[in-house]
Amino acid sequence: MVEDGTLVFSNEPVVTVRANMIEAQFIEMALLANFNHATLVTTVAKRIITAANGIPVMKFGARKVRGVDSAIEASKYAYVGDALEQAM
């Protein structure tokens, strides 16, 4: 498994699930739901920061998610997107 915050590229495997077909599909569904959300928020944050071209931006995404945990996770992924932009 790839560590949180690690830069990955298209078509690069990040997780391998080994189980019988039914169990693997349930595990894959849960993993993809979390992984896809994380990569979506991180990618959008990086694109917004890149497009801002040095102008400070503020995140108001917590109002669009359900629950405190989701808001904290989305904020963390947006922070990772900002850190990626600064590293490049």
MMTF fields as JSON, N, C-alpha, C and O atoms, coordinates in Angstrom:
{
  "mmtfVersion": "1.0.0",
  "mmtfProducer": "UNKNOWN",
  "numBonds": 351,
  "numAtoms": 352,
  "numGroups": 88,
  "numChains": 1,
  "numModels": 1,
  "chainsPerModel": [1],
  "groupsPerChain": [88],
  "chainIdList": ["A"],
  "bondAtomList": [4, 2, 8, 6, 12, 10, 16, 14, 20, 18, 24, 22, 28, 26, 32, 30, 36, 34, 40, 38, 44, 42, 48, 46, 52, 50, 56, 54, 60, 58, 64, 62, 68, 66, 72, 70, 76, 74, 80, 78, 84, 82, 88, 86, 92, 90, 96, 94, 100, 98, 104, 102, 108, 106, 112, 110, 116, 114, 120, 118, 124, 122, 128, 126, 132, 130, 136, 134, 140, 138, 144, 142, 148, 146, 152, 150, 156, 154, 160, 158, 164, 162, 168, 166, 172, 170, 176, 174, 180, 178, 184, 182, 188, 186, 192, 190, 196, 194, 200, 198, 204, 202, 208, 206, 212, 210, 216, 214, 220, 218, 224, 222, 228, 226, 232, 230, 236, 234, 240, 238, 244, 242, 248, 246, 252, 250, 256, 254, 260, 258, 264, 262, 268, 266, 272, 270, 276, 274, 280, 278, 284, 282, 288, 286, 292, 290, 296, 294, 300, 298, 304, 302, 308, 306, 312, 310, 316, 314, 320, 318, 324, 322, 328, 326, 332, 330, 336, 334, 340, 338, 344, 342, 348, 346],
  "bondOrderList": [1, 1, 1, 1, 1, 1, 1, 1, 1, 1, 1, 1, 1, 1, 1, 1, 1, 1, 1, 1, 1, 1, 1, 1, 1, 1, 1, 1, 1, 1, 1, 1, 1, 1, 1, 1, 1, 1, 1, 1, 1, 1, 1, 1, 1, 1, 1, 1, 1, 1, 1, 1, 1, 1, 1, 1, 1, 1, 1, 1, 1, 1, 1, 1, 1, 1, 1, 1, 1, 1, 1, 1, 1, 1, 1, 1, 1, 1, 1, 1, 1, 1, 1, 1, 1, 1, 1],
  "groupList": [{"groupName": "MET", "atomNameList": ["N", "CA", "C", "O"], "elementList": ["N", "C", "C", "O"], "formalChargeList": [0, 0, 0, 0], "bondAtomList": [1, 0, 2, 1, 3, 2], "bondOrderList": [1, 1, 2], "singleLetterCode": "M", "chemCompType": "L-PEPTIDE LINKING"}, {"groupName": "VAL", "atomNameList": ["N", "CA", "C", "O"], "elementList": ["N", "C", "C", "O"], "formalChargeList": [0, 0, 0, 0], "bondAtomList": [1, 0, 2, 1, 3, 2], "bondOrderList": [1, 1, 2], "singleLetterCode": "V", "chemCompType": "L-PEPTIDE LINKING"}, {"groupName": "GLU", "atomNameList": ["N", "CA", "C", "O"], "elementList": ["N", "C", "C", "O"], "formalChargeList": [0, 0, 0, 0], "bondAtomList": [1, 0, 2, 1, 3, 2], "bondOrderList": [1, 1, 2], "singleLetterCode": "E", "chemCompType": "L-PEPTIDE LINKING"}, {"groupName": "ASP", "atomNameList": ["N", "CA", "C", "O"], "elementList": ["N", "C", "C", "O"], "formalChargeList": [0, 0, 0, 0], "bondAtomList": [1, 0, 2, 1, 3, 2], "bondOrderList": [1, 1, 2], "singleLetterCode": "D", "chemCompType": "L-PEPTIDE LINKING"}, {"groupName": "GLY", "atomNameList": ["N", "CA", "C", "O"], "elementList": ["N", "C", "C", "O"], "formalChargeList": [0, 0, 0, 0], "bondAtomList": [1, 0, 2, 1, 3, 2], "bondOrderList": [1, 1, 2], "singleLetterCode": "G", "chemCompType": "PEPTIDE LINKING"}, {"groupName": "THR", "atomNameList": ["N", "CA", "C", "O"], "elementList": ["N", "C", "C", "O"], "formalChargeList": [0, 0, 0, 0], "bondAtomList": [1, 0, 2, 1, 3, 2], "bondOrderList": [1, 1, 2], "singleLetterCode": "T", "chemCompType": "L-PEPTIDE LINKING"}, {"groupName": "LEU", "atomNameList": ["N", "CA", "C", "O"], "elementList": ["N", "C", "C", "O"], "formalChargeList": [0, 0, 0, 0], "bondAtomList": [1, 0, 2, 1, 3, 2], "bondOrderList": [1, 1, 2], "singleLetterCode": "L", "chemCompType": "L-PEPTIDE LINKING"}, {"groupName": "PHE", "atomNameList": ["N", "CA", "C", "O"], "elementList": ["N", "C", "C", "O"], "formalChargeList": [0, 0, 0, 0], "bondAtomList": [1, 0, 2, 1, 3, 2], "bondOrderList": [1, 1, 2], "singleLetterCode": "F", "chemCompType": "L-PEPTIDE LINKING"}, {"groupName": "SER", "atomNameList": ["N", "CA", "C", "O"], "elementList": ["N", "C", "C", "O"], "formalChargeList": [0, 0, 0, 0], "bondAtomList": [1, 0, 2, 1, 3, 2], "bondOrderList": [1, 1, 2], "singleLetterCode": "S", "chemCompType": "L-PEPTIDE LINKING"}, {"groupName": "ASN", "atomNameList": ["N", "CA", "C", "O"], "elementList": ["N", "C", "C", "O"], "formalChargeList": [0, 0, 0, 0], "bondAtomList": [1, 0, 2, 1, 3, 2], "bondOrderList": [1, 1, 2], "singleLetterCode": "N", "chemCompType": "L-PEPTIDE LINKING"}, {"groupName": "PRO", "atomNameList": ["N", "CA", "C", "O"], "elementList": ["N", "C", "C", "O"], "formalChargeList": [0, 0, 0, 0], "bondAtomList": [1, 0, 2, 1, 3, 2], "bondOrderList": [1, 1, 2], "singleLetterCode": "P", "chemCompType": "L-PEPTIDE LINKING"}, {"groupName": "ARG", "atomNameList": ["N", "CA", "C", "O"], "elementList": ["N", "C", "C", "O"], "formalChargeList": [0, 0, 0, 0], "bondAtomList": [1, 0, 2, 1, 3, 2], "bondOrderList": [1, 1, 2], "singleLetterCode": "R", "chemCompType": "L-PEPTIDE LINKING"}, {"groupName": "ALA", "atomNameList": ["N", "CA", "C", "O"], "elementList": ["N", "C", "C", "O"], "formalChargeList": [0, 0, 0, 0], "bondAtomList": [1, 0, 2, 1, 3, 2], "bondOrderList": [1, 1, 2], "singleLetterCode": "A", "chemCompType": "L-PEPTIDE LINKING"}, {"groupName": "ILE", "atomNameList": ["N", "CA", "C", "O"], "elementList": ["N", "C", "C", "O"], "formalChargeList": [0, 0, 0, 0], "bondAtomList": [1, 0, 2, 1, 3, 2], "bondOrderList": [1, 1, 2], "singleLetterCode": "I", "chemCompType": "L-PEPTIDE LINKING"}, {"groupName": "GLN", "atomNameList": ["N", "CA", "C", "O"], "elementList": ["N", "C", "C", "O"], "formalChargeList": [0, 0, 0, 0], "bondAtomList": [1, 0, 2, 1, 3, 2], "bondOrderList": [1, 1, 2], "singleLetterCode": "Q", "chemCompType": "L-PEPTIDE LINKING"}, {"groupName": "HIS", "atomNameList": ["N", "CA", "C", "O"], "elementList": ["N", "C", "C", "O"], "formalChargeList": [0, 0, 0, 0], "bondAtomList": [1, 0, 2, 1, 3, 2], "bondOrderList": [1, 1, 2], "singleLetterCode": "H", "chemCompType": "L-PEPTIDE LINKING"}, {"groupName": "LYS", "atomNameList": ["N", "CA", "C", "O"], "elementList": ["N", "C", "C", "O"], "formalChargeList": [0, 0, 0, 0], "bondAtomList": [1, 0, 2, 1, 3, 2], "bondOrderList": [1, 1, 2], "singleLetterCode": "K", "chemCompType": "L-PEPTIDE LINKING"}, {"groupName": "TYR", "atomNameList": ["N", "CA", "C", "O"], "elementList": ["N", "C", "C", "O"], "formalChargeList": [0, 0, 0, 0], "bondAtomList": [1, 0, 2, 1, 3, 2], "bondOrderList": [1, 1, 2], "singleLetterCode": "Y", "chemCompType": "L-PEPTIDE LINKING"}],
  "groupTypeList": [0, 1, 2, 3, 4, 5, 6, 1, 7, 8, 9, 2, 10, 1, 1, 5, 1, 11, 12, 9, 0, 13, 2, 12, 14, 7, 13, 2, 0, 12, 6, 6, 12, 9, 7, 9, 15, 12, 5, 6, 1, 5, 5, 1, 12, 16, 11, 13, 13, 5, 12, 12, 9, 4, 13, 10, 1, 0, 16, 7, 4, 12, 11, 16, 1, 11, 4, 1, 3, 8, 12, 13, 2, 12, 8, 16, 17, 12, 17, 1, 4, 3, 12, 6, 2, 14, 12, 0],
  "groupIdList": [1, 2, 3, 4, 5, 6, 7, 8, 9, 10, 11, 12, 13, 14, 15, 16, 17, 18, 19, 20, 21, 22, 23, 24, 25, 26, 27, 28, 29, 30, 31, 32, 33, 34, 35, 36, 37, 38, 39, 40, 41, 42, 43, 44, 45, 46, 47, 48, 49, 50, 51, 52, 53, 54, 55, 56, 57, 58, 59, 60, 61, 62, 63, 64, 65, 66, 67, 68, 69, 70, 71, 72, 73, 74, 75, 76, 77, 78, 79, 80, 81, 82, 83, 84, 85, 86, 87, 88],
  "secStructList": [7, 7, 7, 6, 6, 7, 7, 7, 7, 6, 6, 7, 7, 7, 7, 7, 7, 7, 1, 7, 2, 2, 2, 2, 2, 2, 2, 2, 2, 2, 2, 2, 2, 2, 2, 2, 2, 2, 2, 2, 2, 2, 2, 2, 2, 2, 2, 2, 2, 2, 2, 2, 6, 6, 7, 7, 7, 7, 7, 7, 4, 4, 4, 4, 1, 1, 1, 2, 2, 2, 2, 2, 2, 2, 2, 2, 2, 2, 2, 2, 2, 2, 2, 2, 2, 2, 2, 7],
  "xCoordList": [0.842, 0.0, 0.889, 1.929, 0.472, 1.204, 0.898, -0.253, 1.911, 1.733, 0.907, 0.975, 0.141, -0.672, 0.206, 1.236, -0.186, 0.568, 1.622, 2.3, 1.786, 2.774, 2.228, 1.075, 3.021, 2.625, 2.559, 3.523, 1.429, 1.27, 0.827, 0.291, 1.057, 0.739, -0.359, -0.676, -0.944, -1.99, -1.506, -0.339, -2.406, -2.157, -1.073, -0.497, -0.795, 0.183, -0.577, -1.395, -0.321, -1.051, -0.669, 0.509, -1.673, -1.416, -1.877, -1.398, -2.803, -3.314, -3.552, -4.026, -3.229, -3.531, -4.443, -4.132, -5.57, -6.519, -6.476, -6.677, -6.214, -6.207, -7.271, -7.147, -8.314, -9.416, -10.258, -10.008, -11.271, -12.16, -12.994, -13.041, -13.644, -14.286, -15.282, -15.22, -16.174, -17.198, -16.563, -16.887, -15.674, -15.013, -14.184, -14.183, -13.477, -12.645, -13.487, -13.057, -14.682, -15.534, -16.017, -16.085, -16.353, -16.764, -15.596, -15.755, -14.436, -13.254, -12.891, -12.604, -12.904, -12.574, -13.535, -13.115, -14.831, -15.826, -15.52, -15.566, -15.211, -14.903, -13.599, -13.522, -12.58, -11.29, -11.413, -10.885, -12.113, -12.249, -13.055, -12.744, -14.081, -14.871, -13.991, -14.077, -13.143, -12.25, -11.125, -10.826, -10.514, -9.384, -9.796, -9.109, -10.919, -11.372, -11.707, -11.404, -12.332, -12.64, -11.365, -11.254, -10.407, -9.147, -8.403, -7.932, -8.297, -7.571, -8.323, -7.703, -9.65, -10.44, -10.188, -9.898, -10.301, -10.116, -8.686, -8.476, -7.707, -6.307, -6.021, -5.354, -6.527, -6.303, -6.967, -6.367, -8.2, -8.907, -8.18, -8.033, -7.725, -6.998, -5.738, -5.44, -5.007, -3.784, -4.097, -3.391, -5.14, -5.512, -5.95, -5.605, -6.707, -7.158, -5.962, -5.867, -5.053, -3.874, -2.985, -2.426, -2.854, -2.062, -2.708, -2.021, -4.029, -4.742, -4.703, -4.718, -4.655, -4.617, -3.303, -3.232, -2.266, -0.985, -0.446, -0.101, -0.382, 0.192, -0.804, -0.459, -2.029, -3.062, -3.561, -3.889, -3.628, -4.097, -5.531, -6.376, -5.795, -7.142, -7.583, -6.756, -8.898, -9.442, -10.394, -11.112, -10.402, -11.242, -12.535, -12.516, -13.671, -14.976, -15.69, -16.918, -14.943, -15.52, -16.22, -17.015, -15.948, -16.552, -18.071, -18.758, -18.602, -20.055, -20.723, -21.947, -19.932, -20.499, -20.418, -20.891, -19.845, -19.683, -20.6, -21.135, -20.759, -21.621, -20.771, -19.994, -20.919, -20.233, -18.899, -18.243, -18.516, -17.26, -16.067, -15.103, -16.128, -15.01, -14.734, -13.575, -15.784, -15.61, -14.997, -14.166, -15.401, -14.854, -13.366, -12.579, -12.982, -11.57, -10.762, -9.667, -11.29, -10.6, -10.431, -9.347, -11.491, -11.418, -10.396, -9.662, -10.347, -9.361, -7.944, -7.043, -7.748, -6.432, -6.009, -4.865, -6.924, -6.583, -6.307, -5.432, -7.047, -6.792, -5.419, -4.706, -5.048, -3.72, -2.633, -1.612, -2.847, -1.881, -1.754, -0.648, -2.868, -2.828, -2.017, -1.279, -2.138, -1.349, 0.134, 0.993, 0.433, 1.826, 2.447, 3.625, 1.664, 2.169, 2.512, 3.535, 1.673, 1.914, 3.191, 3.987, 3.391, 4.576, 5.849, 6.924, 5.733, 6.898, 7.349, 8.489, 6.46, 6.798, 7.37, 7.702],
  "yCoordList": [-1.182, 0.0, 1.247, 1.284, 2.237, 3.496, 4.348, 4.431, 4.966, 5.82, 7.06, 7.558, 7.546, 8.743, 9.927, 10.161, 10.679, 11.851, 11.566, 12.489, 10.296, 9.93, 10.233, 9.913, 10.831, 11.143, 9.862, 9.095, 9.618, 8.445, 8.918, 10.015, 8.085, 8.429, 7.529, 6.504, 7.901, 7.107, 5.692, 5.473, 4.747, 3.326, 2.718, 1.686, 3.343, 2.807, 2.092, 2.716, 0.782, 0.083, 0.623, 0.822, 0.855, 1.383, 0.435, 0.52, -0.47, -1.432, -2.757, -2.777, -3.854, -5.185, -5.892, -5.977, -6.398, -7.123, -8.59, -8.929, -9.46, -10.911, -11.552, -11.582, -12.063, -12.711, -13.451, -13.349, -14.209, -14.815, -13.7, -12.584, -14.005, -12.971, -12.1, -10.874, -12.694, -11.922, -11.016, -9.83, -11.548, -10.742, -9.636, -8.505, -9.954, -8.95, -7.803, -6.65, -8.098, -7.032, -6.096, -4.885, -6.642, -5.782, -4.918, -3.723, -5.533, -4.792, -3.726, -2.585, -4.096, -3.144, -1.964, -0.821, -2.233, -1.165, -0.136, 1.07, -0.616, 0.293, 1.049, 2.256, 0.339, 0.988, 2.05, 3.153, 1.713, 2.678, 3.907, 5.02, 3.717, 4.867, 5.853, 7.06, 5.355, 6.233, 6.785, 7.978, 5.935, 6.343, 7.36, 8.36, 7.104, 8.022, 9.401, 10.417, 9.44, 10.73, 11.483, 12.686, 10.765, 11.402, 11.964, 13.1, 11.18, 11.656, 12.779, 13.682, 12.732, 13.803, 15.135, 16.139, 15.14, 16.387, 16.9, 18.099, 16.007, 16.412, 17.006, 18.035, 16.355, 16.839, 18.187, 19.082, 18.333, 19.613, 20.724, 21.828, 20.448, 21.465, 21.898, 23.089, 20.941, 21.284, 22.113, 23.078, 21.747, 22.497, 23.924, 24.863, 24.084, 25.424, 26.276, 27.437, 25.709, 26.463, 26.819, 27.914, 25.9, 26.187, 27.307, 28.22, 27.241, 28.26, 29.624, 30.656, 29.636, 30.902, 31.634, 32.847, 30.918, 31.523, 32.465, 33.616, 31.936, 32.727, 33.526, 34.027, 33.659, 34.364, 33.421, 32.272, 33.867, 32.986, 32.514, 33.285, 31.253, 30.693, 30.153, 29.839, 30.048, 29.556, 28.407, 28.435, 27.4, 26.233, 26.372, 26.64, 26.184, 26.174, 24.85, 24.792, 23.793, 22.509, 21.789, 20.883, 22.166, 21.466, 21.598, 20.756, 22.623, 22.786, 21.828, 21.693, 21.158, 20.256, 18.783, 17.936, 18.46, 17.06, 16.732, 17.617, 15.447, 15.004, 14.548, 13.6, 15.215, 14.803, 15.481, 15.92, 15.555, 16.2, 15.422, 16.019, 14.095, 13.276, 13.517, 13.611, 13.618, 13.867, 15.236, 15.393, 16.219, 17.565, 17.581, 18.23, 16.872, 16.812, 16.087, 16.527, 14.981, 14.24, 15.098, 15.139, 15.782, 16.629, 17.75, 18.091, 18.315, 19.362, 18.815, 19.481, 17.6, 16.967, 16.752, 17.028, 16.265, 16.019, 17.324, 17.372, 18.372, 19.673, 20.193, 20.785, 19.98, 20.377, 19.626, 20.21, 18.326, 17.535, 18.109, 18.188, 18.511, 19.125, 20.395, 20.652, 21.206, 22.423, 22.084, 22.733, 21.069, 20.664, 20.141, 20.381, 19.431, 18.971, 20.143, 20.123, 21.155, 22.332, 23.042, 23.46, 23.181, 23.864, 23.064, 23.643, 21.731, 20.885, 20.885, 20.53, 21.282, 21.211, 22.493, 22.588],
  "zCoordList": [0.0, 0.0, 0.0, 0.658, -0.729, -0.829, 0.409, 0.838, 0.97, 2.155, 1.802, 0.679, 2.753, 2.589, 2.204, 2.837, 1.174, 0.739, -0.304, -0.757, -0.707, -1.718, -3.109, -3.401, -3.952, -5.317, -6.135, -6.161, -6.809, -7.673, -9.055, -9.209, -10.039, -11.421, -11.966, -11.363, -13.1, -13.736, -14.005, -14.329, -13.869, -14.14, -13.253, -13.598, -12.127, -11.178, -10.057, -9.381, -9.844, -8.782, -7.407, -7.11, -6.58, -5.242, -4.145, -3.014, -4.463, -3.485, -4.196, -5.332, -3.54, -4.061, -3.064, -1.876, -3.56, -2.719, -3.116, -4.282, -2.146, -2.394, -1.514, -0.29, -2.154, -1.438, -2.466, -3.667, -1.991, -2.975, -3.613, -3.097, -4.725, -5.552, -4.775, -4.868, -4.033, -3.32, -2.267, -2.205, -1.444, -0.415, -1.043, -0.556, -2.121, -2.788, -3.332, -3.284, -3.849, -4.382, -3.284, -3.492, -2.115, -0.996, -0.51, -0.265, -0.377, 0.065, -0.959, -0.598, -2.236, -3.303, -3.301, -3.486, -3.092, -3.094, -1.999, -2.243, -0.806, 0.306, 0.06, 0.291, -0.407, -0.677, -1.762, -1.623, -2.844, -3.942, -3.535, -3.959, -2.721, -2.264, -1.514, -1.745, -0.617, 0.14, -0.727, -0.675, -1.508, -2.329, -3.393, -3.598, -4.07, -5.114, -4.553, -5.179, -3.372, -2.762, -2.404, -2.641, -1.834, -1.433, -2.642, -2.607, -3.699, -4.877, -5.581, -6.142, -5.556, -6.164, -5.461, -6.111, -4.134, -3.368, -3.513, -3.69, -3.439, -3.562, -4.937, -5.048, -5.985, -7.35, -7.584, -8.178, -7.121, -7.296, -6.545, -7.069, -5.327, -4.557, -5.291, -5.371, -5.821, -6.548, -7.788, -8.083, -8.511, -9.722, -9.393, -10.11, -8.313, -7.911, -7.52, -7.918, -6.746, -6.3, -7.483, -7.536, -8.427, -9.63, -10.435, -10.895, -10.608, -11.38, -10.688, -11.358, -9.358, -8.615, -8.834, -8.637, -9.239, -9.602, -8.519, -8.787, -7.277, -6.195, -5.383, -4.313, -5.862, -5.1, -4.005, -4.301, -2.765, -1.69, -1.937, -2.393, -1.637, -1.768, -0.419, 0.438, -0.236, 1.017, 0.718, -0.281, 1.58, 1.388, 2.182, 3.383, 1.486, 2.15, 1.911, 1.976, 1.637, 1.285, 2.425, 2.175, 3.671, 4.807, 4.806, 5.384, 4.177, 4.154, 3.179, 3.185, 2.339, 1.335, 1.714, 0.956, 2.84, 3.231, 4.403, 5.071, 4.628, 5.718, 6.89, 6.776, 7.992, 9.208, 9.415, 8.47, 10.675, 11.055, 10.511, 10.032, 10.583, 10.105, 8.63, 8.223, 7.826, 6.392, 6.141, 5.246, 6.925, 6.768, 7.102, 6.412, 8.154, 8.541, 7.475, 7.123, 6.956, 5.903, 4.652, 4.071, 4.234, 3.041, 3.243, 2.316, 4.43, 4.716, 4.632, 4.12, 5.136, 5.081, 3.62, 3.259, 2.791, 1.391, 0.639, -0.226, 0.967, 0.346, 0.771, -0.04, 2.013, 2.498, 1.74, 1.375, 1.501, 0.729, -0.68, -1.214, -1.288, -2.624, -2.628, -3.578, -1.576, -1.452, -1.282, -1.879, -0.47, -0.25, -1.548, -1.813, -2.351, -3.648, -4.551, -5.235, -4.558, -5.394, -4.956, -5.796, -3.646, -3.14, -3.405, -3.562, -3.457, -3.682, -5.133, -5.43, -6.04, -7.471, -7.99, -9.171]
}
